[in-house]
Amino acid sequence: QRIVEASRSSDMEKLGVTLIAASSTDMSCDDVCATKGRHCKQDLLYLANTCAALRSLFACMKGCHDSIGAEQPAVVDDAAPSGHTKGVCLYSSNIATSTCEAKHKYTRRACVCGV
């Protein structure tokens, strides 16, 4: 696991991209990256789609679970209503379905941003 994560970190440096967390819910990765003067790299979202990557951005107080949705990877915000597991980090079980445009009113996205 550490070798894979080290490799991904090295890959991000080589590719000139960084992981950036959404500052609030209902933000797409396009929105998140634009706040830093960058662009979302949809083909590289897999770099944020691990528990280790999510934990580097969020506390993940309720653990890390696989999920399905175009707005993954993300964390369920503490302000989400009951019935949602607040503080759980969600990675996509099918990262090919994740998009830069997707957003959700109860989650904060983990994004891969580049120039």
C-alpha positions, 0 to 999 in steps of 0.5 A: 500500500505505501509503495502504491501511495508513494508512486501516486504522489510521485505521479502527481508531481510528474504530472503537475497536479495536486489534490484539492478539497472542496471548501463547501458542499455542492461544489464540482471539481470544476468549481474547486479547481477554478478557485485556485486558477487551475483545471480539473483533470478528469482522467486523473481523478483516480489519484484521489480515489483511495482512502489514503488520498481522501485521508490526506484531505479530510478527517474521514471520522466514520471511515472510508467506503466504496460508493457509486456516483459521479461525485465521488471521491468525496466526504459526507459533510457534517451538516448533512441531514440525519440518514447520511453518515456524516464524516464518511469518506467515499471512493468510487467503485467505478472511477470511470463514472466520476466527472469534474462537473458532478456535485452533491448537496451533502458532500465535499469533493476531492479533486485533482487539479492541474494547469 
